[in-house]
């Protein structure tokens, strides 16, 4: 027990006296920034792809767009996140002659990756909405796109809210790989503390605790949002 007490003392020394907490705060900010931004970008991309994939395929353009979207989804769902980060950072950016920071690359890749998964989530949500809703919108003179945006998609989002919450949780946990492209996340912060104290047990336990707390908070917020939407539906 005394040995463990020494480990805690080393952790506190680096965390407080050598400004390790500054690294942790920066890492937490980057972790949340990457996950939240990735989710927002993913929702936008996923909604667009899902809309394309539920379009009637009577004409050539919808079929071509559907093929492109299917390839996109297969590409990002079929490769690991870390491979996507490495290819984007070390291959695509040099070829294009573009400079981006590690955090910017992580946000872009997380958004593109999340878009592929959310497109399938959103597509199932759209298909779960009664077809009569779209028909009702068209019957009152709304176009397909307006009916989709104002009638179908809001109902689809309610149906898939728990799954979107799970996707956000997955993004939070996936941020542990962004150090491969030089982004400073929670893992980098606690690895810094461990390297300077020559002791990794306590830093990694604290890091795990923070991840668990983030997941619990997100789960609670999703449940509260679900409850609020149900109450709103009952009032309406």
BAVOLO-766967 format. One record per residue: residue number from 1; residue in three letters; x, y, z of N, C-alpha, C in turn. Coordinates in Angstrom, 3 decimals, always signed. Example, Ala and Ser with C-alpha at 12.3 -4.5 7.8 and 13.67 -1.06 7.14 Angstrom:
<pts>
[1, "Ala", [+13.190, -5.690, +7.800], [+12.300, -4.500, +7.800], [+13.200, -3.300, +7.800]],
[2, "Ser", [+12.850, -2.250, +7.080], [+13.670, -1.060, +7.140], [+12.900, +0.030, +7.870]],
</pts>
This chain:
<pts>
[1, "Unk", [+0.829, -1.209, +0.000], [+0.000, +0.000, +0.000], [+0.863, +1.258, +0.000]],
[2, "Unk", [+2.002, +1.153, +0.744], [+2.918, +2.285, +0.790], [+3.482, +2.599, -0.572]],
[3, "Unk", [+3.769, +1.534, -1.350], [+4.284, +1.721, -2.705], [+3.273, +2.459, -3.572]],
[4, "Unk", [+1.995, +2.103, -3.412], [+0.948, +2.779, -4.181], [+0.833, +4.238, -3.749]],
[5, "Unk", [+1.030, +4.486, -2.451], [+1.001, +5.859, -1.952], [+2.106, +6.694, -2.579]],
[6, "Unk", [+3.273, +6.091, -2.787], [+4.377, +6.795, -3.439], [+4.039, +7.122, -4.890]],
[7, "Unk", [+3.349, +6.180, -5.551], [+2.936, +6.412, -6.932], [+1.990, +7.612, -7.010]],
[8, "Unk", [+1.062, +7.687, -6.043], [+0.120, +8.809, -6.013], [+0.863, +10.116, -5.765]],
[9, "Unk", [+1.840, +10.076, -4.851], [+2.628, +11.283, -4.558], [+3.372, +11.770, -5.795]],
[10, "Unk", [+3.927, +10.841, -6.567], [+4.630, +11.216, -7.803], [+3.669, +11.839, -8.802]],
[11, "Unk", [+2.483, +11.240, -8.891], [+1.477, +11.765, -9.821], [+1.092, +13.186, -9.430]],
[12, "Unk", [+0.820, +13.407, -8.134], [+0.418, +14.733, -7.658], [+1.529, +15.752, -7.889]],
[13, "Unk", [+2.764, +15.306, -7.691], [+3.907, +16.209, -7.893], [+3.957, +16.705, -9.334]],
[14, "Unk", [+3.859, +15.795, -10.280], [+3.909, +16.189, -11.693], [+2.647, +16.951, -12.072]],
[15, "Unk", [+1.491, +16.500, -11.565], [+0.210, +17.089, -11.943], [+0.092, +18.534, -11.459]],
[16, "Unk", [+0.526, +18.804, -10.210], [+0.363, +20.132, -9.631], [+1.624, +20.980, -9.725]],
[17, "Unk", [+2.729, +20.446, -9.243], [+3.937, +21.258, -9.109], [+4.643, +21.489, -10.437]],
[18, "Unk", [+4.485, +20.558, -11.389], [+5.139, +20.724, -12.692], [+4.127, +21.004, -13.807]],
[19, "Unk", [+2.966, +21.528, -13.404], [+1.933, +21.981, -14.346], [+1.409, +20.876, -15.277]],
[20, "Unk", [+1.372, +19.652, -14.765], [+0.795, +18.571, -15.564], [-0.684, +18.795, -15.826]],
[21, "Unk", [-1.343, +19.510, -14.900], [-2.781, +19.769, -15.067], [-3.058, +20.609, -16.310]],
[22, "Unk", [-2.082, +21.461, -16.696], [-2.249, +22.273, -17.907], [-2.351, +21.357, -19.133]],
[23, "Unk", [-1.496, +20.334, -19.180], [-1.542, +19.357, -20.275], [-2.865, +18.607, -20.279]],
[24, "Unk", [-3.349, +18.259, -19.086], [-4.606, +17.508, -18.980], [-5.778, +18.355, -19.467]],
[25, "Unk", [-5.811, +19.633, -19.056], [-6.890, +20.527, -19.495], [-6.857, +20.691, -21.011]],
[26, "Unk", [-5.656, +20.893, -21.558], [-5.516, +21.021, -23.016], [-5.961, +19.740, -23.714]],
[27, "Unk", [-5.547, +18.595, -23.155], [-5.931, +17.311, -23.741], [-7.423, +17.075, -23.698]],
[28, "Unk", [-8.052, +17.450, -22.566], [-9.511, +17.293, -22.439], [-10.237, +18.202, -23.427]],
[29, "Unk", [-9.753, +19.442, -23.568], [-10.363, +20.377, -24.521], [-10.275, +19.823, -25.948]],
[30, "Unk", [-9.102, +19.311, -26.319], [-8.928, +18.766, -27.672], [-9.784, +17.519, -27.884]],
[31, "Unk", [-9.855, +16.680, -26.863], [-10.680, +15.470, -26.961], [-12.139, +15.830, -27.231]],
[32, "Unk", [-12.661, +16.774, -26.464], [-14.063, +17.188, -26.639], [-14.259, +17.922, -27.965]],
[33, "Unk", [-13.290, +18.776, -28.335], [-13.388, +19.521, -29.596], [-13.443, +18.572, -30.789]],
[34, "Unk", [-12.547, +17.584, -30.794], [-12.493, +16.630, -31.905], [-13.774, +15.807, -31.968]],
[35, "Unk", [-14.226, +15.319, -30.813], [-15.428, +14.465, -30.784], [-16.684, +15.241, -31.159]],
[36, "Unk", [-16.864, +16.431, -30.580], [-18.065, +17.224, -30.865], [-18.079, +17.686, -32.318]],
[37, "Unk", [-16.946, +18.209, -32.786], [-16.868, +18.672, -34.172], [-17.063, +17.509, -35.137]],
[38, "Unk", [-16.449, +16.378, -34.818], [-16.610, +15.198, -35.660], [-18.059, +14.749, -35.733]],
[39, "Unk", [-18.759, +14.819, -34.593], [-20.170, +14.416, -34.572], [-21.025, +15.365, -35.410]],
[40, "Unk", [-20.795, +16.676, -35.276], [-21.573, +17.659, -36.032], [-21.347, +17.472, -37.533]],
[41, "Unk", [-20.073, +17.355, -37.938], [-19.764, +17.135, -39.357], [-20.373, +15.815, -39.821]],
[42, "Unk", [-20.288, +14.802, -38.970], [-20.831, +13.489, -39.305], [-22.338, +13.522, -39.502]],
[43, "Unk", [-23.039, +14.284, -38.665], [-24.496, +14.391, -38.788], [-24.863, +15.060, -40.114]],
[44, "Unk", [-24.126, +16.117, -40.475], [-24.405, +16.814, -41.732], [-24.157, +15.885, -42.925]],
[45, "Unk", [-22.966, +15.258, -42.950], [-22.638, +14.350, -44.056], [-23.582, +13.154, -44.070]],
[46, "Unk", [-23.813, +12.573, -42.897], [-24.659, +11.391, -42.803], [-26.079, +11.654, -43.248]],
[47, "Unk", [-26.618, +12.832, -42.900], [-27.984, +13.181, -43.307], [-28.074, +13.333, -44.823]],
[48, "Unk", [-27.068, +13.990, -45.420], [-27.052, +14.162, -46.879], [-26.978, +12.808, -47.588]],
[49, "Unk", [-26.083, +11.939, -47.114], [-25.928, +10.623, -47.742], [-27.199, +9.798, -47.576]],
[50, "Unk", [-27.767, +9.821, -46.371], [-28.993, +9.049, -46.120], [-30.125, +9.528, -47.018]],
[51, "Unk", [-30.220, +10.854, -47.210], [-31.267, +11.403, -48.083], [-31.082, +10.924, -49.515]],
[52, "Unk", [-29.818, +10.953, -49.987], [-29.528, +10.480, -51.342], [-29.899, +9.007, -51.498]],
[53, "Unk", [-29.602, +8.228, -50.473], [-29.808, +6.780, -50.585], [-31.264, +6.355, -50.473]],
[54, "Unk", [-32.130, +7.245, -49.994], [-33.564, +6.905, -49.962], [-34.329, +7.553, -51.107]],
[55, "Unk", [-33.612, +8.315, -51.953], [-34.270, +8.910, -53.121], [-34.784, +7.821, -54.054]],
[56, "Unk", [-35.904, +8.047, -54.713], [-36.358, +7.104, -55.743], [-35.314, +6.988, -56.856]],
[57, "Unk", [-35.034, +5.777, -57.307], [-33.955, +5.548, -58.283], [-34.483, +5.444, -59.716]],
[58, "Unk", [-35.492, +6.253, -60.029], [-36.071, +6.172, -61.374], [-35.157, +6.817, -62.417]],
[59, "Unk", [-34.370, +7.822, -62.006], [-33.519, +8.547, -62.952], [-32.051, +8.185, -62.732]],
[60, "Unk", [-31.235, +8.555, -63.705], [-29.827, +8.161, -63.677], [-29.048, +8.864, -62.572]],
[61, "Unk", [-29.295, +10.172, -62.377], [-28.523, +10.942, -61.382], [-28.640, +10.347, -59.980]],
[62, "Unk", [-29.845, +10.055, -59.481], [-29.930, +9.433, -58.152], [-29.166, +8.106, -58.069]],
[63, "Unk", [-29.159, +7.339, -59.146], [-28.434, +6.058, -59.131], [-26.930, +6.286, -59.049]],
[64, "Unk", [-26.441, +7.293, -59.791], [-25.001, +7.614, -59.755], [-24.609, +8.114, -58.371]],
[65, "Unk", [-25.406, +9.029, -57.833], [-25.127, +9.561, -56.489], [-25.165, +8.454, -55.438]],
[66, "Unk", [-26.110, +7.542, -55.582], [-26.216, +6.427, -54.648], [-24.965, +5.551, -54.702]],
[67, "Unk", [-24.441, +5.331, -55.916], [-23.215, +4.542, -56.058], [-22.028, +5.214, -55.393]],
[68, "Unk", [-21.917, +6.547, -55.568], [-20.821, +7.303, -54.942], [-20.929, +7.227, -53.419]],
[69, "Unk", [-22.133, +7.414, -52.913], [-22.355, +7.375, -51.461], [-22.070, +5.987, -50.892]],
[70, "Unk", [-22.451, +4.954, -51.634], [-22.198, +3.579, -51.182], [-20.698, +3.306, -51.097]],
[71, "Unk", [-19.943, +3.816, -52.085], [-18.482, +3.654, -52.065], [-17.874, +4.393, -50.870]],
[72, "Unk", [-18.342, +5.609, -50.628], [-17.856, +6.415, -49.498], [-18.076, +5.679, -48.176]],
[73, "Unk", [-19.285, +5.185, -47.979], [-19.619, +4.477, -46.742], [-18.761, +3.223, -46.583]],
[74, "Unk", [-18.602, +2.453, -47.664], [-17.794, +1.228, -47.607], [-16.342, +1.551, -47.300]],
[75, "Unk", [-15.826, +2.639, -47.872], [-14.429, +3.033, -47.658], [-14.154, +3.368, -46.205]],
[76, "Unk", [-14.993, +4.208, -45.615], [-14.725, +4.669, -44.248], [-15.139, +3.657, -43.186]],
[77, "Unk", [-16.105, +2.811, -43.503], [-16.462, +1.766, -42.541], [-15.527, +0.566, -42.655]],
[78, "Unk", [-14.821, +0.455, -43.755], [-13.982, -0.717, -43.979], [-12.531, -0.549, -43.580]],
[79, "Unk", [-12.148, +0.653, -43.119], [-10.760, +0.895, -42.708], [-10.728, +1.449, -41.284]],
[80, "Unk", [-9.712, +1.095, -40.505], [-9.624, +1.597, -39.123], [-9.405, +3.110, -39.080]],
[81, "Unk", [-9.861, +3.726, -38.023], [-9.708, +5.168, -37.858], [-8.246, +5.591, -37.913]],
[82, "Unk", [-7.369, +4.823, -37.275], [-5.959, +5.205, -37.233], [-5.346, +5.176, -38.629]],
[83, "Unk", [-5.771, +4.244, -39.475], [-5.278, +4.186, -40.859], [-5.749, +5.418, -41.621]],
[84, "Unk", [-6.989, +5.808, -41.415], [-7.519, +6.997, -42.079], [-6.739, +8.246, -41.663]],
[85, "Unk", [-6.436, +8.351, -40.375], [-5.653, +9.490, -39.885], [-4.275, +9.529, -40.537]],
[86, "Unk", [-3.603, +8.390, -40.572], [-2.244, +8.328, -41.119], [-2.229, +8.634, -42.612]],
[87, "Unk", [-3.169, +8.064, -43.349], [-3.240, +8.310, -44.798], [-3.536, +9.781, -45.079]],
[88, "Unk", [-4.475, +10.342, -44.332], [-4.848, +11.745, -44.531], [-3.673, +12.670, -44.216]],
[89, "Unk", [-2.984, +12.399, -43.103], [-1.929, +13.296, -42.630], [-0.616, +13.135, -43.397]],
[90, "Unk", [-0.231, +11.889, -43.655], [+1.083, +11.637, -44.246], [+1.059, +11.399, -45.756]],
[91, "Unk", [-0.135, +11.218, -46.335], [-0.221, +10.970, -47.780], [-1.012, +12.071, -48.486]],
[92, "Unk", [-2.258, +12.277, -48.065], [-3.126, +13.217, -48.768], [-2.643, +14.664, -48.654]],
[93, "Unk", [-2.309, +15.103, -47.443], [-1.907, +16.497, -47.263], [-0.628, +16.844, -48.030]],
[94, "Unk", [+0.432, +16.014, -47.973], [+1.622, +16.320, -48.782], [+1.332, +16.350, -50.286]],
[95, "Unk", [+0.482, +15.430, -50.755], [+0.144, +15.407, -52.182], [-0.601, +16.675, -52.598]],
[96, "Unk", [-1.474, +17.163, -51.725], [-2.252, +18.362, -52.023], [-1.501, +19.647, -51.696]],
[97, "Unk", [-0.381, +19.524, -50.953], [+0.385, +20.698, -50.561], [-0.331, +21.557, -49.542]],
[98, "Unk", [-1.137, +20.924, -48.700], [-1.932, +21.641, -47.693], [-1.345, +21.382, -46.309]],
[99, "Unk", [-1.316, +22.432, -45.479], [-0.850, +22.271, -44.099], [-2.029, +22.345, -43.144]],
[100, "Unk", [-2.127, +21.353, -42.279], [-3.148, +21.346, -41.232], [-2.520, +20.839, -39.947]],
[101, "Unk", [-2.997, +21.345, -38.813], [-2.503, +20.863, -37.527], [-3.077, +19.467, -37.252]],
[102, "Unk", [-2.502, +18.794, -36.276], [-2.982, +17.469, -35.916], [-4.439, +17.482, -35.481]],
[103, "Unk", [-4.829, +18.518, -34.739], [-6.220, +18.621, -34.275], [-7.158, +18.831, -35.458]],
[104, "Unk", [-6.769, +19.674, -36.402], [-7.601, +19.921, -37.584], [-7.764, +18.655, -38.413]],
[105, "Unk", [-6.668, +17.914, -38.577], [-6.740, +16.642, -39.311], [-7.675, +15.679, -38.593]],
[106, "Unk", [-7.541, +15.601, -37.280], [-8.388, +14.694, -36.497], [-9.864, +15.062, -36.643]],
[107, "Unk", [-10.186, +16.360, -36.586], [-11.576, +16.796, -36.742], [-12.114, +16.391, -38.107]],
[108, "Unk", [-11.317, +16.626, -39.165], [-11.748, +16.294, -40.523], [-11.984, +14.797, -40.678]],
[109, "Unk", [-11.032, +13.992, -40.219], [-11.136, +12.537, -40.381], [-12.265, +11.983, -39.519]],
[110, "Unk", [-12.389, +12.466, -38.308], [-13.473, +11.995, -37.430], [-14.837, +12.346, -38.035]],
[111, "Unk", [-14.937, +13.534, -38.641], [-16.181, +13.927, -39.277], [-16.517, +13.044, -40.469]],
[112, "Unk", [-15.521, +12.779, -41.312], [-15.735, +11.930, -42.486], [-16.081, +10.506, -42.072]],
[113, "Unk", [-15.367, +10.003, -41.079], [-15.622, +8.640, -40.597], [-17.011, +8.540, -39.967]],
[114, "Unk", [-17.330, +9.507, -39.127], [-18.630, +9.500, -38.452], [-19.767, +9.632, -39.449]],
[115, "Unk", [-19.540, +10.412, -40.522], [-20.555, +10.587, -41.547], [-20.967, +9.271, -42.179]],
[116, "Unk", [-19.992, +8.371, -42.369], [-20.291, +7.066, -42.963], [-21.193, +6.247, -42.047]],
[117, "Unk", [-20.893, +6.255, -40.758], [-21.704, +5.480, -39.809], [-23.068, +6.125, -39.576]],
[118, "Unk", [-23.081, +7.455, -39.436], [-24.340, +8.142, -39.175], [-25.270, +8.047, -40.380]],
[119, "Unk", [-24.711, +7.958, -41.596], [-25.568, +7.827, -42.777], [-26.423, +6.566, -42.695]],
[120, "Unk", [-25.831, +5.480, -42.208], [-26.591, +4.237, -42.060], [-27.595, +4.339, -40.911]],
[121, "Unk", [-27.177, +5.007, -39.844], [-28.085, +5.226, -38.717], [-29.269, +6.086, -39.160]],
[122, "Unk", [-28.945, +7.171, -39.872], [-29.987, +8.087, -40.323], [-30.903, +7.423, -41.349]],
[123, "Unk", [-30.326, +6.605, -42.223], [-31.136, +5.929, -43.236], [-32.170, +5.012, -42.574]],
[124, "Unk", [-31.720, +4.279, -41.549], [-32.670, +3.403, -40.844], [-33.725, +4.224, -40.117]],
[125, "Unk", [-33.324, +5.412, -39.603], [-34.279, +6.287, -38.939], [-35.316, +6.830, -39.903]],
[126, "Unk", [-34.864, +7.229, -41.103], [-35.788, +7.741, -42.122], [-36.763, +6.651, -42.544]],
[127, "Unk", [-36.242, +5.435, -42.726], [-37.097, +4.332, -43.159], [-38.074, +3.899, -42.064]],
[128, "Unk", [-37.766, +4.251, -40.812], [-38.674, +3.895, -39.717], [-39.869, +4.846, -39.614]],
[129, "Unk", [-39.763, +6.009, -40.284], [-40.866, +6.972, -40.287], [-41.924, +6.483, -41.272]],
[130, "Unk", [-43.171, +6.531, -40.848], [-44.267, +6.060, -41.695], [-44.265, +6.768, -43.047]],
[131, "Unk", [-44.381, +6.002, -44.128], [-44.354, +6.561, -45.484], [-45.461, +7.575, -45.701]],
[132, "Unk", [-46.531, +7.453, -44.930], [-47.635, +8.389, -45.054], [-47.252, +9.812, -44.692]],
[133, "Unk", [-46.194, +9.983, -43.884], [-45.734, +11.319, -43.519], [-45.216, +12.071, -44.745]],
[134, "Unk", [-44.415, +11.373, -45.555], [-43.917, +11.976, -46.791], [-45.068, +12.248, -47.752]],
[135, "Unk", [-45.975, +11.306, -47.868], [-47.122, +11.471, -48.772], [-47.989, +12.653, -48.343]],
[136, "Unk", [-48.150, +12.829, -47.036], [-48.937, +13.952, -46.532], [-48.279, +15.279, -46.890]],
[137, "Unk", [-46.945, +15.330, -46.770], [-46.212, +16.544, -47.132], [-46.343, +16.867, -48.608]],
[138, "Unk", [-46.233, +15.837, -49.450], [-46.364, +16.049, -50.887], [-47.797, +16.446, -51.254]],
[139, "Unk", [-48.766, +15.908, -50.498], [-50.172, +16.191, -50.792], [-50.531, +17.654, -50.563]],
[140, "Unk", [-49.814, +18.302, -49.615], [-50.103, +19.720, -49.346], [-49.213, +20.652, -50.163]],
[141, "Unk", [-48.506, +20.080, -51.140], [-47.735, +20.903, -52.070], [-46.267, +21.074, -51.751]],
[142, "Unk", [-45.742, +20.383, -50.746], [-44.315, +20.488, -50.423], [-43.504, +19.607, -51.367]],
[143, "Unk", [-42.303, +20.072, -51.701], [-41.418, +19.267, -52.546], [-40.842, +18.114, -51.739]],
[144, "Unk", [-40.170, +17.188, -52.418], [-39.570, +16.039, -51.729], [-38.551, +16.509, -50.696]],
[145, "Unk", [-37.669, +17.450, -51.115], [-36.608, +17.909, -50.207], [-37.175, +18.646, -48.997]],
[146, "Unk", [-38.189, +19.493, -49.226], [-38.792, +20.239, -48.107], [-39.518, +19.286, -47.163]],
[147, "Unk", [-40.222, +18.324, -47.718], [-40.920, +17.330, -46.889], [-39.918, +16.529, -46.061]],
[148, "Unk", [-38.773, +16.219, -46.678], [-37.743, +15.466, -45.969], [-37.177, +16.270, -44.805]],
[149, "Unk", [-36.865, +17.556, -45.081], [-36.231, +18.402, -44.067], [-37.200, +18.770, -42.938]],
[150, "Unk", [-38.440, +19.086, -43.285], [-39.375, +19.604, -42.290], [-40.222, +18.535, -41.602]],
[151, "Unk", [-40.395, +17.400, -42.254], [-41.296, +16.385, -41.699], [-40.578, +15.094, -41.320]],
[152, "Unk", [-39.845, +14.513, -42.274], [-39.298, +13.165, -42.072], [-38.058, +13.171, -41.181]],
[153, "Unk", [-37.075, +14.011, -41.500], [-35.799, +13.989, -40.773], [-35.976, +14.315, -39.282]],
[154, "Unk", [-36.786, +15.341, -38.893], [-36.985, +15.579, -37.447], [-37.523, +14.359, -36.711]],
[155, "Unk", [-38.453, +13.619, -37.343], [-38.985, +12.415, -36.704], [-37.927, +11.311, -36.670]],
[156, "Unk", [-37.116, +11.238, -37.736], [-36.058, +10.223, -37.788], [-35.037, +10.452, -36.682]],
[157, "Unk", [-34.691, +11.725, -36.439], [-33.703, +12.048, -35.408], [-34.194, +11.596, -34.036]],
[158, "Unk", [-35.485, +11.780, -33.757], [-36.054, +11.313, -32.482], [-35.888, +9.802, -32.341]],
[159, "Unk", [-36.089, +9.083, -33.443], [-36.010, +7.622, -33.396], [-34.585, +7.119, -33.177]],
[160, "Unk", [-33.601, +7.880, -33.666], [-32.209, +7.386, -33.626], [-31.377, +8.091, -32.562]],
[161, "Unk", [-32.003, +8.911, -31.718], [-31.251, +9.678, -30.725], [-30.347, +8.808, -29.847]],
[162, "Unk", [-30.822, +7.673, -29.300], [-29.930, +6.840, -28.487], [-28.717, +6.330, -29.287]],
[163, "Unk", [-28.942, +5.994, -30.556], [-27.836, +5.500, -31.392], [-26.841, +6.608, -31.682]],
[164, "Unk", [-27.339, +7.834, -31.874], [-26.436, +8.975, -32.055], [-25.602, +9.206, -30.794]],
[165, "Unk", [-26.231, +9.000, -29.636], [-25.492, +9.108, -28.376], [-24.375, +8.090, -28.301]],
[166, "Unk", [-24.652, +6.875, -28.745], [-23.612, +5.833, -28.768], [-22.487, +6.195, -29.733]],
[167, "Unk", [-22.839, +6.817, -30.868], [-21.822, +7.239, -31.829], [-20.922, +8.314, -31.216]],
[168, "Unk", [-21.505, +9.232, -30.452], [-20.718, +10.274, -29.785], [-19.770, +9.649, -28.768]],
[169, "Unk", [-20.265, +8.675, -28.022], [-19.423, +7.981, -27.048], [-18.260, +7.281, -27.744]],
[170, "Unk", [-18.533, +6.661, -28.887], [-17.480, +5.985, -29.656], [-16.421, +6.984, -30.120]],
[171, "Unk", [-16.868, +8.169, -30.548], [-15.917, +9.194, -30.990], [-15.043, +9.662, -29.829]],
[172, "Unk", [-15.638, +9.835, -28.653], [-14.862, +10.239, -27.473], [-13.746, +9.235, -27.218]],
[173, "Unk", [-14.083, +7.959, -27.252], [-13.080, +6.914, -26.970], [-12.054, +6.794, -28.094]],
[174, "Unk", [-12.498, +7.012, -29.332], [-11.589, +6.901, -30.478], [-10.522, +7.991, -30.493]],
[175, "Unk", [-10.759, +9.098, -29.780], [-9.774, +10.184, -29.789], [-8.424, +9.754, -29.220]],
[176, "Unk", [-8.387, +8.610, -28.567], [-7.119, +8.138, -27.993], [-6.071, +7.812, -29.065]],
[177, "Unk", [-6.473, +7.782, -30.356], [-5.508, +7.465, -31.422], [-4.994, +8.708, -32.137]],
[178, "Unk", [-5.491, +9.899, -31.774], [-5.107, +11.088, -32.536], [-3.658, +11.502, -32.286]],
[179, "Unk", [-3.020, +10.914, -31.289], [-1.605, +11.221, -31.049], [-0.731, +10.777, -32.222]],
[180, "Unk", [-1.234, +9.861, -33.068], [-0.486, +9.407, -34.234], [-0.235, +10.538, -35.233]],
[181, "Unk", [-1.060, +11.594, -35.177], [-0.860, +12.722, -36.091], [-0.488, +13.986, -35.324]],
[182, "Unk", [+0.015, +13.798, -34.112], [+0.545, +14.921, -33.345], [-0.475, +15.754, -32.599]],
[183, "Unk", [-1.701, +15.263, -32.446], [-2.712, +16.002, -31.683], [-2.600, +15.638, -30.207]],
[184, "Unk", [-2.668, +16.651, -29.357], [-2.515, +16.429, -27.917], [-3.878, +16.174, -27.282]],
[185, "Unk", [-4.187, +14.922, -26.992], [-5.455, +14.567, -26.356], [-5.190, +14.120, -24.924]],
[186, "Unk", [-6.187, +13.502, -24.298], [-6.023, +13.037, -22.920], [-4.907, +12.009, -22.798]],
[187, "Unk", [-4.818, +11.108, -23.778], [-3.771, +10.082, -23.721], [-2.386, +10.727, -23.718]],
[188, "Unk", [-2.172, +11.710, -24.565], [-0.872, +12.394, -24.634], [-0.579, +13.090, -23.306]],
[189, "Unk", [-1.595, +13.712, -22.724], [-1.418, +14.439, -21.463], [-0.985, +13.510, -20.339]],
[190, "Unk", [-1.684, +12.379, -20.198], [-1.335, +11.466, -19.100], [-0.084, +10.662, -19.406]],
[191, "Unk", [+0.218, +10.487, -20.669], [+1.485, +9.848, -21.029], [+2.653, +10.759, -20.661]],
[192, "Unk", [+2.446, +12.067, -20.800], [+3.453, +13.055, -20.395], [+3.715, +12.957, -18.900]],
[193, "Unk", [+2.639, +12.882, -18.108], [+2.794, +12.779, -16.651], [+3.507, +11.478, -16.286]],
[194, "Unk", [+3.119, +10.382, -16.932], [+3.751, +9.092, -16.660], [+5.216, +9.083, -17.015]],
[195, "Unk", [+5.571, +9.705, -18.147], [+6.969, +9.729, -18.585], [+7.836, +10.543, -17.649]],
[196, "Unk", [+7.277, +11.628, -17.109], [+8.053, +12.488, -16.222], [+8.138, +11.955, -14.794]],
[197, "Unk", [+7.186, +11.098, -14.414], [+7.220, +10.521, -13.071], [+7.779, +9.102, -13.080]],
[198, "Unk", [+8.036, +8.577, -14.285], [+8.504, +7.190, -14.466], [+7.533, +6.189, -13.836]],
[199, "Unk", [+6.269, +6.578, -13.809], [+5.240, +5.740, -13.208], [+3.917, +5.967, -13.958]],
[200, "Unk", [+3.402, +4.905, -14.567], [+2.242, +5.052, -15.445], [+0.934, +4.528, -14.829]],
[201, "Unk", [+1.023, +3.799, -13.718], [-0.183, +3.192, -13.165], [-1.240, +4.231, -12.811]],
[202, "Unk", [-0.888, +5.181, -11.959], [-1.862, +6.182, -11.492], [-2.333, +7.096, -12.627]],
[203, "Unk", [-1.421, +7.625, -13.474], [-1.901, +8.451, -14.591], [-2.910, +7.739, -15.475]],
[204, "Unk", [-2.664, +6.465, -15.782], [-3.579, +5.729, -16.664], [-4.910, +5.419, -15.961]],
[205, "Unk", [-4.858, +5.185, -14.638], [-6.102, +4.974, -13.892], [-6.947, +6.248, -13.874]],
[206, "Unk", [-6.288, +7.387, -13.670], [-7.015, +8.669, -13.670], [-7.587, +8.947, -15.061]],
[207, "Unk", [-6.800, +8.653, -16.099], [-7.271, +8.844, -17.470], [-8.515, +7.986, -17.733]],
[208, "Unk", [-8.477, +6.730, -17.306], [-9.629, +5.844, -17.488], [-10.848, +6.384, -16.753]],
[209, "Unk", [-10.624, +6.917, -15.553], [-11.727, +7.481, -14.768], [-12.369, +8.665, -15.497]],
[210, "Unk", [-11.552, +9.521, -16.104], [-12.080, +10.681, -16.837], [-12.908, +10.230, -18.028]],
[211, "Unk", [-12.416, +9.221, -18.764], [-13.180, +8.698, -19.904], [-14.531, +8.135, -19.440]],
[212, "Unk", [-14.499, +7.404, -18.330], [-15.747, +6.838, -17.798], [-16.726, +7.945, -17.417]],
[213, "Unk", [-16.239, +9.006, -16.781], [-17.102, +10.111, -16.386], [-17.695, +10.809, -17.611]],
[214, "Unk", [-16.886, +10.980, -18.656], [-17.392, +11.589, -19.886], [-18.517, +10.761, -20.487]],
[215, "Unk", [-18.320, +9.437, -20.520], [-19.341, +8.542, -21.076], [-20.623, +8.598, -20.251]],
[216, "Unk", [-20.485, +8.609, -18.927], [-21.666, +8.679, -18.053], [-22.424, +9.997, -18.227]],
[217, "Unk", [-21.701, +11.087, -18.371], [-22.331, +12.396, -18.559], [-23.085, +12.435, -19.890]],
[218, "Unk", [-22.445, +11.926, -20.953], [-23.103, +11.909, -22.273], [-24.353, +11.043, -22.228]],
[219, "Unk", [-24.253, +9.873, -21.598], [-25.410, +8.974, -21.491], [-26.551, +9.649, -20.746]],
[220, "Unk", [-26.223, +10.371, -19.672], [-27.244, +11.085, -18.897], [-27.898, +12.182, -19.731]],
[221, "Unk", [-27.097, +12.941, -20.469], [-27.639, +14.022, -21.296], [-28.558, +13.482, -22.383]],
[222, "Unk", [-28.186, +12.349, -22.983], [-29.029, +11.740, -24.017], [-30.368, +11.303, -23.430]],
[223, "Unk", [-30.327, +10.692, -22.235], [-31.565, +10.256, -21.576], [-32.464, +11.447, -21.241]],
[224, "Unk", [-31.855, +12.540, -20.760], [-32.629, +13.738, -20.442], [-33.265, +14.329, -21.697]],
[225, "Unk", [-32.509, +14.324, -22.807], [-33.036, +14.848, -24.067], [-34.184, +13.977, -24.574]],
[226, "Unk", [-34.011, +12.655, -24.460], [-35.093, +11.736, -24.859], [-36.349, +12.009, -24.038]],
[227, "Unk", [-36.183, +12.161, -22.736], [-37.320, +12.401, -21.853], [-38.012, +13.716, -22.200]],
[228, "Unk", [-37.199, +14.738, -22.508], [-37.756, +16.036, -22.866], [-38.558, +15.951, -24.164]],
[229, "Unk", [-38.044, +15.215, -25.145], [-38.747, +15.063, -26.422], [-40.048, +14.290, -26.255]],
[230, "Unk", [-40.039, +13.274, -25.401], [-41.265, +12.499, -25.143], [-42.331, +13.368, -24.488]],
[231, "Unk", [-41.904, +14.221, -23.520], [-42.863, +15.117, -22.879], [-43.434, +16.101, -23.889]],
[232, "Unk", [-42.573, +16.588, -24.779], [-43.014, +17.530, -25.821], [-44.027, +16.861, -26.747]],
[233, "Unk", [-43.770, +15.602, -27.106], [-44.701, +14.857, -27.971], [-46.058, +14.685, -27.297]],
[234, "Unk", [-46.037, +14.389, -25.986], [-47.291, +14.183, -25.261], [-48.117, +15.485, -25.229]],
[235, "Unk", [-47.433, +16.627, -25.007], [-48.129, +17.902, -24.977], [-48.736, +18.237, -26.323]],
[236, "Unk", [-47.983, +17.914, -27.390], [-48.480, +18.191, -28.732], [-49.652, +17.274, -29.094]],
</pts>
